[in-house]
């Protein structure tokens, strides 16, 4: 913001010392610090007020919507989309029911793996002993 070199800061300090005197400089620094704190406090109050008014005018944004509301909206959209894609029932030209994309693209069920016929560790030990 301000680019003060050491020489410029020294000149300002000498000028303040001559203008206010050594007794008034600590009091002046406290006053400037108090003013800065009050200014920042009122600035943050104004920012909060403006943000609240913007929120009230525009409505909730993506960051302010809770996860539960997002899940509920996604579920409702999914249900509406699924209902719109479902066929009305059987095809009028044939007696066969209409097929859906899910039935066509769904993978076949997997068969369970066959149990191995290899002897267990105990059986292998018994065979070794014989």
C-alpha positions, 0 to 999 in steps of 0.5 A, a space after each residue: 500500500 505505502 512504500 516507506 523506505 527507512 529514510 522516509 520513515 525517519 523524516 516522518 518520525 522527526 517531524 512528529 517529534 518536533 510537532 507533538 513533542 515527546 510527551 504527546 507521541 504515546 498518547 497520539 499512538 494510542 488514539 490512532 490505534 483506538 481509531 483503527 480498531 473502531 474503524 475495523 469494527 464498523 467496517 465488519 458490521 457494514 460488511 455483514 449487513 451488506 452480505 445479509 441484504 445480498 443474501 436476502 435479495 438473491 436467495 441461497 447460493 450453492 455454498 449456503 444450501 445444506 447437504 440435506 437440501 441438496 440430497 432432497 433436491 437430487 432425489 426429487 429430480 431423479 424421481 421425476 426423470 425416472 418417471 418421465 422415461 418410464 414407458 406407459 406399459 405394453 406396446 399396442 402393436 404386440 402383446 409383449 411388454 415394452 423394454 426399458 433401457 435399464 433392462 437392455 443395458 443391465 449386466 447379467 447376474 454373476 454366478 458364484 465361484 465353484 468351490 475348490 476341490 484341492 485338499 485342505 491343509 489338514 488333509 494334505 498333512 495326513 496324506 504326507 504322513 502316510 
